[in-house]
Amino acid sequence: RDLVQQVIKPIYTDLSQDNLLERCLGGNTQNNESFNGLLWHFAPKHIYSGAKTVEIASYLATAIYNDGYLSILKILNTMGIVIGLAAKSFADTQDSRRILLCEKRHLEATKEARIARRKANAAIQEFYEEEEGVLYAPGIGD
């Protein structure tokens, strides 16, 4: 038990640093979810994968997450595999798709924030109308 604590405590200390936690304040933890989704794409949770498979999957996921699919082509090239135009085209398409999807999600998040603000303002307006009555409306002064 002491050995487990000895191993886990430095990890816990690193993960609980203020500068790291401040980045999570806004609820922007999608990066972790995005990386995990990529990792489990290579080594699905519902299928048993050995430690070596998960390790390789994590390397691939990290490479793609950080540098896109072109990094996979660089790995294959380092292994002596000749990369053709179709592979390059595929990597470019996948990277473009990832960027577009990311931008779309960002816009949706922004749209959700606008909708939430609009609802909050409508609720405040409704509160004022209940408290003070309608102060202005068409035909109110007739």
N, C-alpha and C positions, 0 to 999 in steps of 0.2 A: 504494500500500500504506500509506504514512504517513497519507494522507487517511482511509482506512478506519479505521485505528487511532484517529485523532483523533476520528472520529465515534462509534466504538463505546466507547471508554474511559469517557466520562462515564456512559453507560448501564450499563456493567459496574460502575462505582463505585457508582452508585445502587442497583443490584440486590444488591450484596454488603455493604450496610450491616448492622451487627449487629442493629439493631432489626427489620429485615425478616427476616433469617435466623432470629432467635429464634422468630418466628411459625411457621416451617416445621419446627422441631425435632420437634414431635409428629407429623409426617407429615400435618398437616392442610392439604393442598394441593388439596382438592376444589374450593375456590372457583374456582381457575384452570381446572380441568377443566370445571366447570359453566358458566363463562362461555364457554369455547371451544366447548363443545357447543351453546350457544345461538347463538353467532356462526356456526358452520358449518351450523346449521339454516337460516339465511337465505342463506348463500353456501356451498353444499356444496363440499368439497375436490375431489371427483371431476368437477365441472363447472367449466369455466373461467369465472371472474368477473373483470371488469376492476377496476382500482384504485378507481374511483368506486363500483362495486357493493359491494366489500368495505368501503369507507369507510362507506357508508350502513348496511350490515349491522352494522358495529361500533357505530355510533351507536344503532341499534335494540336490539342486544344489551345495550349498556351501560344504556340506559334501562329495559329490561325487567328486567335483572339487579338494578339498584339500586332501582327504584320499582315494578316490576310492570307489568302490561299496561295499567293506567290511564294510564301515561305515554304510551303510544302514542295513546290517545284524546285526550290533551292536545295532542300533536303534530298530529294530524289536525284538531282544533278550531282550532289556530293557523293551519293552512293554509286555514281557511274551510270545512271539511267539517262538515256537521251530523251530530252523533252521536245515534243513536237508542237506544231502550231495549234493543234486542237486542244492540247493540255493548257497551253498559254491562254488561249481564247476562253476556255472553261474557267480558269482561275480569274481572269479579268472580269468575266460575267458574274461569277460568284461574289467577288469583291465589290463590284458595282451594286449588286443586289443587296448585299449587307449594308452598304452605306445608305442606299435609298430607304431600306426598311428602318434603319436607325433614325434617319431624318423624319420619316413618317411617324414613328412612335413618339419622337420628341414633339412634333406638331400636335399629335393627339393629346399628349400630356398638357401642352399649353392650352389646347382647346378645352380640355377638362377643367383647367384652372380658371379660364374665362367663364365657363358655364357656372362653376361654383361661386365665383365672385358675383355674377349676375343674380344667382339665386339668393345669395346673402344680402345683396342690395335690395332685392324685391322683398325679402323678409323684413328688413329695416323699414322700408317704405310702408309696408302693411302695418307694422307696429305703430308708426307715426300716425297713420290714418285712423287706427283704432283709438289712439290716445287723444288726438286733436281733432279728428273728423277730417273730411275732405276739404282742403283749403282752396283747391282749384280744380275745376272740371268744366267741360263745355256746358253752357246753359245754367251754371250755378248762380250767376248774378242776375238772372232774368226775373 
